[in-house]
Each structure stands twice: as C-alpha cells, then as structure tokens.
Amino acid sequence: MKHLRLFAGLAAIATTASVQADNWPQWRGPQFNGFSAEKNLPSNFTPENGVAWSIATTGPSASTPVIFGDNIFLSSADKENQSLHALCLERASGKVLWQHKIADGLKSDDRSNYSSPSPVTDGKLVVYFYGNGEMAAFDVGGKKLWNKNIEKEYGEFAFQWTFSSTPLLFEGHLYLPVLQRDQPVHNRGKAGGESYLLCIEPATGKTLWRHVRPTEAQAESREAFSTPIPVEIQGKWQIVLAGGDMLSGHDPASGTEIWRWGTWNPTRIGHWRLVPTPVAGAGLVLACAPKKAPVYAVKPGTGTLDEKALAWASTDRGVTSDVPTPAFAYGDFFVLSDVSKALTRVAPDGSLKWTLETPGRTKYEASPLVADGKVYLVNFTGEVVVVNAEDGKIVHQAAFGTAEDKQVRSMIVASQGHLFLRTDTRLFCIGGSARK
C-alpha cells in the first residue's frame, strides 16, 4: 500500500536509560503547563549518539507527538500526496502500528498546514483535529469511532492564516475553541460569524453544547490559535481561554462564562491575532499578548474583572512572546520569546530570576519543555538547546536538522525516560533504548 511509506528508515541504538513511566497525553503535557516530573532524562546527545531510534516523516507539521503507554499518536501531512493522516507508532521502536488517511488537502497558505493541531488521548481513545475542520476519533487499536467536520456543522472558519488550535480532552469531555473573525477573510467565513467554545462527547462525537463567546476585538485581533486549559480555582475546575483581546474562564459543564479580563489591546488594533496558550500557576493565569506586547499575570475572579485583577505585567522588553507558550515549573514561569530572542525565568511576583539570550539567529517558536531540572528548546532549523533551569546556563547544544528543516515548530516532549523531537523531516526518540 502506497501510504505505508509514510514513515521509513528505522534505526535503533541500544543503550541504557533510567525510565520513569509518565505519559504525555496532550501537547502541553500531563499538567497542561509544559512540565514533566520525570527524572534522569537525557541531557547530552547528538543524532549519532544517544538516539534510540528515528524515522523519516512525509512532510513538516507543527503538531506535537502525544504518548500514552506503549503508543505514540501523531498527526501527519503527506506533502507529496497532499493528504492528511492519523498515525499510531510503537513507542519502543517507532514502528507504524496503524494509520488512517483522514482527508485530501494539505494547506491554505504558506505559513503552515492543516496538520498543525496535536492529537489528544486519555489512553482509551485518541482524537485528531485538523485545520480544515476534520476531526476523527479512534480507539487505541486503530478502530474508527467517529469522524465529523466542524466547518460543515458550524460554518467555514474565518481566519487570516490556517486555523491550528489543539483541542482539550479533560474529565471525559473534548473542548475545541473557534475564536475567529466576524467577517469573511480571503473568501473564507461569513458576515456575522461567531466565536465559540465547543464541547463534544469523545466516545461518540456528539456535540454537547456550543457556547458563543462575544468580544470587542476587531478584524484579525478576534483570531486565536490557542488551546483551552483546565484551571482549578477555589476548589472548582474552569476552562480558561485566551483570544479576542482577553482571557475568560468557563464552566466545564455548560460553557457558561464565569469571568473575563482584558484588554491588552485598549485601542483595538486590528492585526493582533493571538497564538500562545495561557498557562496557570501560583494562583495566576499568564497570558502573552502578541507583537512584542507584555505578558500579563491575572488573578481569576467573577464577572468582568478590572485592573485590580492584574497581579503584574512584564516591563522588561525580553519578557514577551508572540508564538511560544510559557511553561510553569518549580514554582516559576518560564517565558520563551521568539521576538526578543530570550528565555526568562519569572517568579510569581513578576521579578526576573534569570534571562538567557537564545543562541543563533534562527527563531524559536516551539514552546519550551521543563523537566528534570532543565529547559529543552528547539529552533526552526532543528538545533536543540538544553538549559539549566536553576541558573539559566546552557548545558548542551546539538544540531538535529538537515538542509530541509527550515520551520521546526513542534515542542520537545518527555515520556517514560525519553525525549521525543519532531523536525520537519524526522521523528527522534532520544535517550537510550525505548524498550517496553
């Protein structure tokens, strides 16, 4: 079968590693904050030394691999055949266990492709979503449970660029935000289009509710590519969204808005689309405003919040992010700036513990992983940088890219003693043998 060429070139290096079982079920990890509690992760490796296996992919994708037990779930774009695929790989070897073609088509612009959203799994089922509206769920053995197209159900997306929000799977519900324009753009969308949060039953694909989320944002500033996160506030869980010039907290059972805070855009500039996902920690929700604007730390509450809800806003020009999502670990926030070329550890009171200028001239848009006392970064050309989380000093660098790797955006993830790195051309399992 022709599509079985999706991954090839399996190579294994038999070394040893201390493995701790921890899953990475969603793109920001088990705690929704870019942090893994794993220990003894690799920190000194190259493509020739310390790689358990690597496999070739069929096209670039910003989506992050997700890992549960012995399985790796991966969204994939086939550049040659202009198609989208859902895959499951064996974690120990990289062998393809199953794959399904989801749809024909690859992209609508040159910035990204439809496979940019990451899969989500609870270990029993896995859901794949694509920027053309296709959504499909499978059990872990590869049996299709359902598929649907969000655009066909609720109208064509109205985004300047390809829609790429990753869904959230939380406590038996699947949440997808569609924060978009209310006017057509590039002949896509419709006048009066609504932004909304969708809740879907994962086992059946049935829509449980659709909550319309109004905003005063204008034009492209209505657009967001962020993912919802669950946040426990005063003993109760909320679903928090960022986009449309504001943050908002919602009831997981109904979508009802509990609070909102904004704006970082008081003059209603019309070209401030939002990419980073919010991150929660120390009783705060951190939101990164776009285009070199500050980072805002907000104290959740009830109703429309005023300036009293703002714990602090960054004043240092390096503490900003247009694309990467910050991490929260060891009681602090780790903010990676693609526009200021800096990684900064920020305390909950907004003070800076250290700042590192990211090496090289290439952009870092992949979000940071914090684990095992280190921060793992990768830039557009596949250069990996390992930073000591305590003092901000670089402890290792390694070049994993080739001449074909020009826009690596998938964050490094940690699971069961290994690191998983996706470049534009390959998927690497780093850290000795990945045996069961």
KACOR-V638820 format. One record per residue. N is the residue number from 1. PHI is phi in radians with two decimals (NA if undefined). PSI is psi in whole degrees, 0 to 359 (none if undefined). Layout:
{{N PHI PSI} {N PHI PSI}}
This chain:
{{1 NA 132} {2 -1.07 321} {3 -1.24 351} {4 -1.26 353} {5 -1.38 2} {6 -0.88 320} {7 -2.28 137} {8 -2.61 174} {9 1.34 41} {10 -1.18 132} {11 -2.43 136} {12 -2.19 142} {13 -2.14 119} {14 -1.51 100} {15 -2.27 177} {16 -1.93 154} {17 -2.63 151} {18 -1.49 118} {19 -1.85 131} {20 -2.03 130} {21 -1.31 116} {22 -2.62 133} {23 -1.57 161} {24 -2.21 82} {25 -1.46 345} {26 -2.46 167} {27 -1.13 335} {28 -1.78 11} {29 1.64 183} {30 -1.16 337} {31 -1.93 11} {32 1.08 26} {33 -2.44 15} {34 1.35 12} {35 -1.99 142} {36 -2.18 138} {37 -1.48 7} {38 -1.10 152} {39 -2.06 166} {40 1.01 38} {41 -1.38 153} {42 -1.14 145} {43 -2.36 0} {44 -2.43 103} {45 -2.75 158} {46 -2.46 172} {47 -1.07 337} {48 -1.68 345} {49 -2.49 116} {50 1.76 11} {51 -1.78 122} {52 -1.23 315} {53 -2.84 161} {54 -2.57 151} {55 -2.38 149} {56 -1.40 145} {57 -1.91 172} {58 -1.81 10} {59 2.90 159} {60 -1.20 152} {61 -2.76 137} {62 -1.44 354} {63 -1.21 149} {64 -1.69 138} {65 -1.14 143} {66 -2.03 143} {67 -2.23 133} {68 -2.50 119} {69 1.06 235} {70 -1.63 9} {71 -2.03 144} {72 -1.99 127} {73 -1.87 134} {74 -2.46 133} {75 -1.55 142} {76 -2.47 147} {77 -2.00 130} {78 -1.65 102} {79 -1.11 320} {80 -1.21 317} {81 -1.66 1} {82 0.93 59} {83 -2.56 166} {84 -2.06 141} {85 -2.40 152} {86 -1.98 131} {87 -2.26 155} {88 -2.26 127} {89 -1.99 154} {90 -1.34 124} {91 -1.07 325} {92 -1.24 336} {93 -2.34 341} {94 1.50 2} {95 -1.12 138} {96 -1.29 118} {97 -1.53 319} {98 -2.79 158} {99 -2.72 151} {100 -2.36 135} {101 -1.31 127} {102 -1.62 317} {103 -2.90 159} {104 -1.42 160} {105 1.82 151} {106 -2.29 314} {107 -2.83 166} {108 -2.13 358} {109 -2.67 178} {110 -1.64 2} {111 -1.47 326} {112 -2.79 186} {113 -2.31 177} {114 -1.19 345} {115 -1.59 19} {116 -1.17 323} {117 -1.13 146} {118 -1.59 153} {119 -1.20 168} {120 -2.38 145} {121 -2.56 154} {122 -2.02 11} {123 1.56 348} {124 -1.89 322} {125 -2.43 165} {126 -2.37 137} {127 -2.02 132} {128 -1.98 137} {129 -2.28 145} {130 -2.27 155} {131 -1.19 352} {132 -1.65 11} {133 1.67 350} {134 -1.22 135} {135 -2.41 134} {136 -2.53 145} {137 -2.15 143} {138 -2.36 153} {139 -1.35 170} {140 -1.20 345} {141 -1.47 354} {142 1.77 2} {143 -1.33 128} {144 -1.23 130} {145 -1.65 320} {146 -3.01 164} {147 -2.61 153} {148 -2.73 170} {149 -2.19 118} {150 -1.13 323} {151 -1.11 319} {152 -1.18 330} {153 -1.43 322} {154 -2.22 9} {155 1.83 152} {156 -1.08 138} {157 -1.15 145} {158 -2.06 82} {159 -2.23 144} {160 -1.10 317} {161 -2.02 179} {162 -1.17 128} {163 -1.09 134} {164 -2.55 25} {165 -1.21 136} {166 -1.52 136} {167 -1.17 165} {168 -1.97 130} {169 -1.92 115} {170 -2.59 123} {171 0.82 50} {172 1.39 11} {173 -2.30 148} {174 -1.94 125} {175 -2.03 131} {176 -2.27 121} {177 -1.57 139} {178 -2.19 89} {179 -1.77 104} {180 -2.42 179} {181 -1.26 160} {182 -1.80 14} {183 -2.43 155} {184 -1.10 150} {185 -2.47 130} {186 0.91 40} {187 1.13 22} {188 -2.06 145} {189 1.52 189} {190 -2.58 159} {191 -1.13 137} {192 1.39 11} {193 -1.07 145} {194 -1.82 148} {195 -1.57 143} {196 -2.71 162} {197 -1.98 126} {198 -1.87 137} {199 -2.06 126} {200 -2.18 143} {201 -1.34 115} {202 -1.07 326} {203 -1.29 334} {204 -2.12 339} {205 1.46 2} {206 -1.22 134} {207 -1.31 124} {208 -1.55 320} {209 -2.86 162} {210 -2.36 114} {211 -1.81 120} {212 -1.34 132} {213 -2.02 99} {214 -1.28 156} {215 -2.68 154} {216 -1.64 2} {217 -1.10 156} {218 -2.06 143} {219 0.90 231} {220 -1.14 338} {221 -1.17 347} {222 -1.32 342} {223 -1.47 138} {224 -2.44 144} {225 -2.03 19} {226 -1.46 165} {227 -1.92 142} {228 -1.17 150} {229 -2.24 147} {230 -1.47 136} {231 -2.32 129} {232 -1.52 118} {233 -2.18 117} {234 0.90 45} {235 1.42 1} {236 -2.20 144} {237 -1.45 143} {238 -2.29 157} {239 -1.80 120} {240 -1.87 133} {241 -2.09 148} {242 -2.20 135} {243 2.63 163} {244 1.12 36} {245 1.20 21} {246 -2.82 167} {247 -1.83 150} {248 -2.59 147} {249 -1.98 139} {250 -2.30 149} {251 -1.20 122} {252 -1.09 334} {253 -1.42 334} {254 -2.33 343} {255 1.50 355} {256 -0.97 134} {257 -1.29 128} {258 -1.67 321} {259 -2.74 161} {260 -2.58 148} {261 -2.38 139} {262 2.97 154} {263 -2.50 158} {264 -1.52 3} {265 -2.32 66} {266 -1.14 334} {267 -1.55 3} {268 1.00 49} {269 -1.00 139} {270 -1.67 7} {271 -2.20 31} {272 -1.80 62} {273 -1.05 154} {274 -2.00 131} {275 -1.89 311} {276 -1.14 144} {277 -1.42 145} {278 -1.17 160} {279 -2.37 141} {280 -1.95 148} {281 3.11 149} {282 0.97 34} {283 1.36 10} {284 -2.12 157} {285 -2.02 124} {286 -1.72 129} {287 -2.17 136} {288 -1.78 113} {289 -1.29 153} {290 -1.46 175} {291 1.01 48} {292 1.19 14} {293 -1.33 168} {294 -1.16 170} {295 -1.69 138} {296 -2.06 132} {297 -1.86 117} {298 -2.03 139} {299 -1.65 112} {300 -1.05 152} {301 -2.66 225} {302 -2.38 137} {303 1.38 200} {304 -1.46 114} {305 -1.47 148} {306 -1.82 196} {307 -1.14 342} {308 -1.17 338} {309 -1.36 347} {310 -1.47 110} {311 -1.23 317} {312 -2.97 161} {313 -2.26 141} {314 -1.13 142} {315 -1.98 339} {316 -1.28 132} {317 -1.11 338} {318 -1.38 341} {319 -1.60 85} {320 -2.81 159} {321 -2.69 129} {322 -1.63 330} {323 -2.20 305} {324 -1.14 146} {325 -1.57 132} {326 -1.13 164} {327 -1.97 158} {328 -2.17 123} {329 -2.79 149} {330 0.95 33} {331 1.40 4} {332 -2.30 166} {333 -1.71 142} {334 -2.03 110} {335 -1.87 117} {336 -1.74 124} {337 -1.85 120} {338 -1.37 335} {339 -1.63 331} {340 -1.78 357} {341 0.98 55} {342 -2.59 150} {343 -2.06 127} {344 -2.28 136} {345 -1.67 122} {346 -2.08 128} {347 -1.28 162} {348 -1.04 338} {349 -1.53 3} {350 1.62 354} {351 -1.32 151} {352 -1.68 129} {353 -1.56 321} {354 -2.87 159} {355 -2.36 134} {356 -2.09 129} {357 -1.31 123} {358 -1.18 135} {359 -1.26 153} {360 1.44 177} {361 -1.76 352} {362 -1.41 145} {363 -1.23 150} {364 -1.97 102} {365 -1.90 342} {366 -1.20 136} {367 -1.20 152} {368 -1.36 148} {369 -1.83 131} {370 -2.01 124} {371 -2.88 146} {372 0.97 37} {373 1.30 15} {374 -2.34 160} {375 -2.03 127} {376 -1.87 127} {377 -2.20 155} {378 -2.51 138} {379 -1.78 183} {380 -0.97 325} {381 -1.66 11} {382 1.47 19} {383 -1.47 123} {384 -1.64 135} {385 -2.18 128} {386 -1.94 127} {387 -2.09 138} {388 -1.21 120} {389 -1.19 336} {390 -1.33 315} {391 -2.07 357} {392 1.34 17} {393 -1.65 143} {394 -1.27 129} {395 -1.90 346} {396 -2.89 146} {397 -2.40 144} {398 -2.65 138} {399 -1.65 113} {400 -1.86 354} {401 -1.52 164} {402 -2.07 183} {403 -1.09 339} {404 -1.49 347} {405 -1.55 107} {406 -2.21 348} {407 -2.63 56} {408 -1.26 121} {409 -2.20 352} {410 -1.39 128} {411 -1.25 151} {412 -1.22 138} {413 -2.16 158} {414 -2.09 136} {415 -2.80 128} {416 0.94 46} {417 1.51 4} {418 -2.26 159} {419 -1.84 144} {420 -2.14 121} {421 -2.09 125} {422 -1.96 116} {423 -1.67 188} {424 -1.20 339} {425 -2.12 341} {426 -2.52 160} {427 -2.02 126} {428 -1.96 138} {429 -1.87 116} {430 -1.93 132} {431 2.10 54} {432 1.35 191} {433 -1.25 141} {434 -1.80 54} {435 -1.36 159} {436 -1.23 none}}
